[in-house]
Amino acid sequence: MSLASKHPLLTIRNLCIEGRGESGWTEIVKGVDLSLQRGEILGLIGESGAGKSTIGLAAMGYTRDGCRISEGEILFDGIDLRNAPESQRRALRGRRIAYVAQSAAASFNPAHRLIDQYVEGPIRHHVMRRTEAEQDARALYQRMQLPDPDLIGLRYPHQVSGGQLQRAMTAMAMACRPDLIIFDEPTTALDVTTQIEVLRAIRDVIRRFGTAAIYITHDLAVVAQMADRIKVLRYGAEVEDAPTRAMIEAPTQAYTQSLWAVRSLQIPAKPAPPIGTIPVIEVCKVTAGYDGNLALHDVSFSIHPGRTVAVVGESGSGKSTTARVITGLLRPAGGEVRMNGQILAPDYRHRSKDTLRQIQMIYQMADTALNPRQRISEIIGWPVQLYRGLSGRALEARIRELLGLIELDPDIYMHRFPGELSGGQKQRIGIARALAAEPSFIICDEVTSALDQLVAEEILKLLSRLQTELNLAYMFITHDITTVRAIADDVIVMQAGRVIESGEKPVVLSPPYEPYTQRLLASVPEMDPDWLDHVLVQRDDMAH
């Protein structure tokens, strides 16, 4: 990529950031350097807690509550962000430096329509008038492949899917055509087919306007498509920094090599259940929707004890809606759900306490699933108290045991609040909360999408071990085909609220494929920097 200027747009030297804990201040970013030219994309990768997001925020002259910059220099287009007045930093944010957060659901104001939130930045920074900003919003919504781009902006955040909301936020960050965009896991919530179009849109904007970007991700194949250079971080320090192609082909550090190798996880599939085995969950011809619009059409499948059923499909295919029907959060318009052969009440409020205990859910967005005002011990301890009646030392012992299961030190994490944890750590707490009820069936809704490769592998191994020990059944909602290949026994493919294909994993994921299944499989990024370009050429050729 040709760079617009020989002078860096962003220069960070010897950046040190400290976080405040119960024992005082601890260094969490340790002397990191980076420089970024206009039009250049730098990929930041590493484990959860490596400091990626903290560095990304520091590039805006910002730190989270409980953090402080203790040393170093941050220069943006010659402006010293560390020492600049807060008024100057605020004037830059949104106008010249934009941020795309990992959790769109936590970033939008639920009380305002999408387009009203889009136009706020351009109007406030005097970039466009409202009419022009609204027109620009619709154009970017279309580029982001959002459905009904002329009208989707009139919806509220809760009226669109997680993937659609993430694309709307990416469009909003681009509204003022900033010089620098911090992308913090911008495609985490997207299915593989939508991800391709969003990656295309991000690259188009960067190339068209000479925008620089810091692209934070744990998805190595994605960063290979996006970044000119990759910086690997661990424990707040730099491990390796190299041009993308050189690092993909020959990483020099052992830690980087370990990151490249973790995508090979394969948990052996289990034999089919004996004929006549009663499913733990059976969805029978379910039709359901919202505000009179159907989102599910005659959906049927079963999940047996001790098995993992992966449900895959594009954003809006009905995966999470099906989960809401099973949990009783959404009443079906037709059909029924059975557990262990017994019909479940369609509304969770009419289900027994033991039924509620047996069906648990781990949510996609840990940021919005955990009460920010409760300590971790309260979050995990509540279901233990509710379903097992434990208190005092017995309750504390069980909380410690659950934290041990998810590999978090109880002495460090019990008394923290969610805001003091990384995204991956928050998701682990969500898993522990589900396990606390001692369920027989767990719905895992994109539970590894917010995790780096190493942590995701450990979580999948943990879930597999717990399944074997406790005979748990999992419904694993995911858009990550790599995860499906790793953990699924059975696969259900959904499109537009219908089951397109279902069966044992070797059957569904082996040729000949159903056309839609083939499209999903062909959209999985590969560890080849040229992969996205090849896929886009193929798609454009087919379109013409």
N, C-alpha and C positions, 0 to 999 in steps of 0.2 A: 504494500500500500504506500503510495506517495504521500509524504507528510507535508502539510501546508507551510511549516515554518521550522527553521533550525533551532529556534529558541523554545524550550519546553513551555507548555501551557501550565503544567503543574510540576512542582519540585518539592519533594519531601526528603528531609535530611535528618537522620538520627532520631526518628520519632520514638519517643518513649511515653507510654500511657499507663497510668495506674488505676486500679479498681479498689474501692473501699470495701472491706469485709469486717467481720467481727474482731479480727486480730489486727486491724489497721490497713494501711495501704500496701497493695501488692502489685508488682509490675506485670502487666498483661500484654503490652507491646514493647518489644525490646530492641530499640535502635534500628528501626526499619528505614531503608532509603528507597525512593522510587522517583522516576521522572516520566512524564507523559507528554508527547507531542500532540498538536492538533490533528485530529483524524485518526489517532492511534487508539487501539484497544488493548488494555492490559488485563489479563486474566489473573485473578487471585484465587488460589485453591488451597485446600488443607482441611484438616479435621475440624469438627465442631469445637469451638473454643480456641482456634488458632489465631484469632484476631482479625479475620478477614473483614467482617462488618464494622468492627471498631476502627480499622484503618480507613475504610470507605467513608465513614461518617467524619473522620478527622480531615479528610480531603475537602470537606465543606466547612472546616473550622468548627466542628461540632463534636461534643462528646455526650454520651448518655449520662443520666443521673447516676451518681456514685462513681464516676470516672473523671480523671483529669489528665491533661497533657503536662507531663513533668519536665520534658526536655524535647528539644528538636525544633525544626523550622518547617513551615508549610507555606509555600509561595504559590499563589494562583495568579497567573498573568502579571507577575511582579507585585502582587498585593500580599502582604504578610498577614495571613489569616489568623495566626495565633495571637497576634498583638493588635489586630484591627478592632475598631469599636464594633460592638454588637450590632449597631444600626447598619454599618457597612456590610457586615456578614449577612444580615437578613436581606438586604437589598440584592445581594448576589444569588441567594438561594431561591430557586424557582425560576429566576430569570437567566442567569448565566451558568448556574450549577443546579442540576436537578437530581432527584433521588427516586429510584423505583424500589420500593420495599419488598421484602419477601412475602409478607402477609398483606394482601390487598384488603381482606375483610377487616383487618384492624386499622387500616389506613384511611378508609373512606368514612365520611360522616353519614351515618345511617338515616339522618333526617332530611337529606338533600338529594335531589336527583343527580344522576351522573353528569349530565351536560352542564348543570349549574356549577358543579365542582370543577369541571374542565375549564370553563370560561373565567373562573376567578383569577387564575394566574395571569393570563394575557391582559385582562382588564386592569388588574392591580398594578402591573408593571408597564402599563401603557404601550403594549405591543399591538393589540387589536381592540377594536370596538366589539360590543357583544355580538352583533349580527355576524360580523366576520369571524369571530371566534367560534360561534356555533356552527358556521359553515365548515370551518377548519376541523372542528371536532368530528363532524359527520364524515369528512374525507378520511381522517385518520382511523375512525372506527371501521370504515370500509377496508382500508389497508391492513388493519389488524384482523380482518376476516371475522368481525363480529356480526351476528345475525341481525338483519333489519337495521343497518347502520343509520338510517334516517330517523328511526324512532327509538332505538335502544337507549339513547341518552335521556329519554323521558322517564326511564325506570329508576327505582331506588336501588341501592346496592344489594339489598336482600332479595331482589326480584331477578337477579341473574346468577348464573353458576359461578363457582370459584374461579374456573379458568377464564370465563368471560370478564369477570371483575379484574383479574390480573392484567388482561389485555387493555381494559379501559384505563387502568392506572398507568400502564406503559405509554399509552397515547397521551394521557394528561401530562406526563413528565416531558413529553416532546413538544408540548403546546407552544412554549416560548422559544423553541429552537435554541436550546442552551449550548454553551461551548463545551461543557463537561457534564456527562450523565453518570451517576453511580448506579449500576444495575446490581441489586442485591438479590440473587436467585430469581430473576424475573420470569423464568419459565418453569419454576418448580411446580406450579399448580396446573400446568397445561398438559393435555394429552399429546402424544407424539406427532399426530398429523397437524394439530394446531400449532405446536411448537415450531414446526418448520416455517410456517407463514410468519410467526412473530419474529423468529430469528432473521428471516429475510427482511422484514420491515425495519428492525433495529439496524441491520447493516446498511439498508438503503438510506435511512436518515443520517447515519454517521458519515457515509460516503458523500451524500448530497450536500450536507452543510458543514463538512469538515469538523464534525463533533468528535471530541475525545471521550473515551469511556473507560471506566474501571468495571470489569465484569466479574462479579463475585459468584462463584458457583462451586458445588461439589460434584457436578456432572462433568467428568473428564472429556467425554465425547463431545459435549456441547461447547466447552471452552476451546476445544480444538478447532471448531468451526468459526468461532467468533474472534479469538484473540490474535494479535500480532506477536505478543510476548506473553509468557506465563511466569508468574512468581509463585513459588510454593512456600507455604508458611506452616510452622508447627510451634505450638506453645508460645506464640507471639514473636517468633524470630524467623528470619528468612532462611530457608533451606537451599533453594536453588532458584535461579532466574535465567531464562534463556528464550530465544525465539521459539515460537510454537512448534514449528516443524522439527527443529533440532531436539527439543525436549521430548516430543512424542516418539521420535525415532530412537533416541539414545539418552534417556535420563541418566545423569551421572551419580546422583545420590541414592543410597539404599532406601531411604524413606520415600522418595519420589517413585522409585521402582515398585515399592509395595503398594502405592496408590494405584499404579497402572495395572496391578495384578488382581485386585479384589473383585473384578467383575466376573470372575470364573466360578463363583459360588454355585454349587449344585447340591441341593438336598434331595436324596433319593425319593422318588414317588412311591406311594404306598400301593399295595394291591387293592383291587376293587373290593368294596364291602360284599359280604355274602348276600346272595339273593334272599330277600325277605327281611333284611335289616331295616328297622324303622329309622327314618331320617330324624336328626335332632331338629332340623328346620326344613319345612316344605312350603314353598310358595306356589299357590294353586290358582292359575288363571287370574292374576291380579291386574286390575286396571285402576289407575290413580292419576291425580293431577292437582293443579292449583288454579283457583279462581275460574273453574269451568273448563280449563285447558288441559287436556290429557297429556301426561308425561310418560305413562306406562300403558302398554297395550297387551293384555292377555299374557302376562309374564308368568312362566312356570319353571321351577327347578327345585332340586333338593340338595341338602348338605348333610352328610352322615358324620357320626361321632369320629373324632380323631383325624378328620380330613381337612385339607385346605382347598377351598374353591376360590379361584381368582376370577373376578368379574372385571372385564376390560371393555373399553370403548371410548369414543371421543367425549369431550366435554358436552354435557347436555344429552347423553345417551340414555340416562335414567339410572345410572349406577347408585348414586347417593339417594335418589328418590325411593328406590327399592329398599335400601337400608332403613329409610324413615318409616316405610310401611311395616317392615319386620319389627322394628322397635316400638311401634305403636304411636309414633310421633305424627304420622299422617294416616288418616282413615282412607282405606281404598274405596273406590267407587264400585268395584266389583271384585269377586274372588275372595280368597281367604289365606291366612297363614297358619300353619300347624307347627307345634313344637312337641316332639316325642309322640306324634300321632293325635294330639289334642288341639282343637281349634283355639287359637288365641283371640282374646278380645281385641277388636280393631283399635281401640283407644287404650293407651298405656295406663290411664287412670282407672281403668276397670280390670286391670290385671293384678294377680296376687303378688305379695311381696317376694315370694320365692321365685315366681316367674320373672319379675324385674331383675332379681339377682342373677339369674341364669343367663340373661341376654345383656351383654355389655358392649360398649362401643369405644373405640379409640379414634379420635377425630383428626382430620387433616390439618387443621389450623390450630396448633398448640397455643398460639398467641391469644386466640379468642376462646379457647376451651378451658383455660385455667383462670380462676378468680385472682386478679392481680393483688387483691387486698388480703389474701389468705397465705399463710406460710405453707411450705411444702408438707409439713407434718399434718396440717389441717386438711389439705387437699386429699392426701392419701388416707388419712385417718378417718375421714367421715364415712366412707363406705364400710370400713372395718367396724366402726361403731354401729352403723345402721343394720348391717346384715349379720354380724357376729356378736354384737353386744359387748365388745371388749372395751376396757377402760384402764386408766392408770398404767402400771408397768407392763401389763399384758399388751395393751394397745401400743405403747412405745416399742416393745419388742417386735410386734408384727410390722410396724412401720419401718423399723430398721431392717427387718428381713426383706421387705418388699424393695427398699432402696438397694439392698445388696443384690437382689435379683436383676435389677436394671443397671448394676455396676456404677452406682453413685455412692460415695462415702457418706453414711448417715451423719457423722459428726460434722461434716462440712455443709451438707445440703438440707438437713431437716428443718432448720430455722430460717432458711432463706425465703424470699418472695420470688414469684416467677420472673419479675423484671430483672433479677440478678442472675438469671440463667441464660445460656445460649439457646438458640433454636432447637438444637439437637437434644440438649438436656431437658428442655420443656416437653419435648415429645416423649422422652423416657418417663417423665412424671405421668403423662397421660396413660402410658402403658401400665405403669404401676397402679394407677387408680382403677383401671379396669380389672387388673388381677386381684385387687383387694377384695372384690365382691365374691371371688372364687366361682366364676361363671362356668357354664358348660359350652357356651357359644359366644364368640367375640367377633364383632364386625370391625375390621381394620380398614379404615378409610384413608388411604394414601399415607400410611403411618411412617413410611421411610422417605417420603418425597422431600422432607425438610432436612434430611440427614446426609452427611457426607458419606462417601463410599465405605470407609472403614467402619464407621459407627453403624451404618445401615446393615452391613454384613453381620456385625455382632448382634444387632437387634433381631435379624432374621434367624440367626442361630439360636438366640434365646427363645424366640417364639416357637421354633421347632422343638427345642428341648422341653419346653413347658407343655407343648401339645402332646408329646410322647408320654411325659410323666403324668399328666392330668386328663388325657384323652379328650382334649379340647377340640372343638370344631371351629374353623376360621372361615369367614367370608372376607376375602382380601380384595378390596376395591383398589385398583391401581391403573395407571396409564403406562407404567414402566414394564415393557415386555421382558427386559432382563430380569426383573424381579419375578415375573410370572414363571419364566423358565427355571428360576432358582428354587421356588418354594411350592408351586402349585401341584396338587394331585389332579384336579379337574379345572376346566376353563369354561367360562360362559362369556360369549362375545355379544355385546349389546350395541344397537344402533337405533337412534330415534325412538327409544322407549320399547324396543322389541328385542327378544332374544334371537339373534341371527344364527348362532351356532353354539353347541355345548357338547361336552364330552370329556373323556380323560385327556390329560395334557398331550401325551404323545400323538393322539389322533388329531386334535385341533391344531397343534403347532407343527404338523408335518404335512407335506404336499400330498395330494392336491388341496389347495386352500380355497375356501370361499373367497370371492372377490374382495369383500370388505376386510376380512381377516388378512388377506394378502396386502392390502393397503396399509393396515396397521403395522405389520411386520416390516414392510419396506420403509417405514418412516422412523425406524429406530436409529438414532445417530450412531455412527461408527467412529473408531479411533483413527480417523483419516482426515486431515485438514481439508481435503478436496471433496469430502462426501456431500456436504450441503450443496455445493455448486453443481455436482452431478445430479442430485435429486431434483433441484430446481429446474435444470435444463430438461430433464425427463418430463417433469410436470408441465412445463411450458409447451413442450413439443406435443404432449397429449392434448392440451387445451386447444391447440391450433390444428 
